[in-house]
Amino acid sequence: MLRAPNLPVSTAANHILAGLAVDDAHFIRAHLKSVELPRGTVLSLTGDPIRQVLFPYSGAVSIMVALADGHSIEAGVVGHNGAVGAAAALVDTPALNDAIVRLPTRGVMVPVPILRKCADQSSVLRSSLVRWERMLLAQAQQSAACNAVHPLEQRVSRWLLHLRDLIQDDVLPLTHEYLAQMVGGRRTTLTLIAQHLQIQGMIEYRRGIIRVRDAHRLRQLACECYDTLNQYFELFIEWRPRSMMLQET
């Protein structure tokens, strides 16, 4: 499931690793393993021990809450701005959720004991990991409130914009099944919403691919949670979507 290509190991392509001091980056770089993860790769399941922490360079990993009836819903998504499994470097704890690659992902992995040792020695890294875990909690809480209150079309618009920010591309390889898990809606309803957004000229949809055609109008349609989450990203991890930075230049 994991493929380790001959790629240069760097810390610059991931937001957390890029913020390390020179000495910390030098120490951890020797233990990083480059990986390419295809869609559907299961990084961890609820209750499993976490042995590796993933720092994505690209793509997206879903943090899923599994229900007893077999359904699951996305509580958060991780891209190049964060890490998957970082809590294990702070405290010895099993995975609290399922972590599944939703968009093909490149990045680096590091064994938990190595990252824990580095975090023990580096207050900067430890602080970064703590703030990232707080960001994940804020994201999960906002998603729960959003799914309970906001109309489905607004939630879909918000998730499309968020994924666009993470992969920095207007082309999103998304299936209706994944969209349904993202926003907690029925697949048939998602089809109708995608058709409506396409008629309105906001997206272009074909099987398994959504292209964002009018991000400005999509943002107007999205619920308040899009801006709220971006405020949290800036507050907790000092990260802003590139699209928002370009608007200010």
Buried (B, 14 or more C-beta within 10 A) or exposed (E): EEEEEEEEEBBEBBBBBEBBEEEBBEBBBEBBBBBBBEBEBEBBBBEEEBEBBBBBBBBBBBBBBEEEEEEBBBBBBBBBBBBBBBBBBBEEEEBBBBBBBBBBBBBBBBBBEBBBBBBEEBEEBBEBBBBBBBBBBBBBEBBBEBBEEBEBBBBBBBBBBBBBBBBEBBEBBBBBEBBBBBBBBEEEBBBEBBEEBBEEEBBBBEEEEBBBBBBEBBBEBBBEBBBBBBEBBEEBBEBBBEBBEEEEE
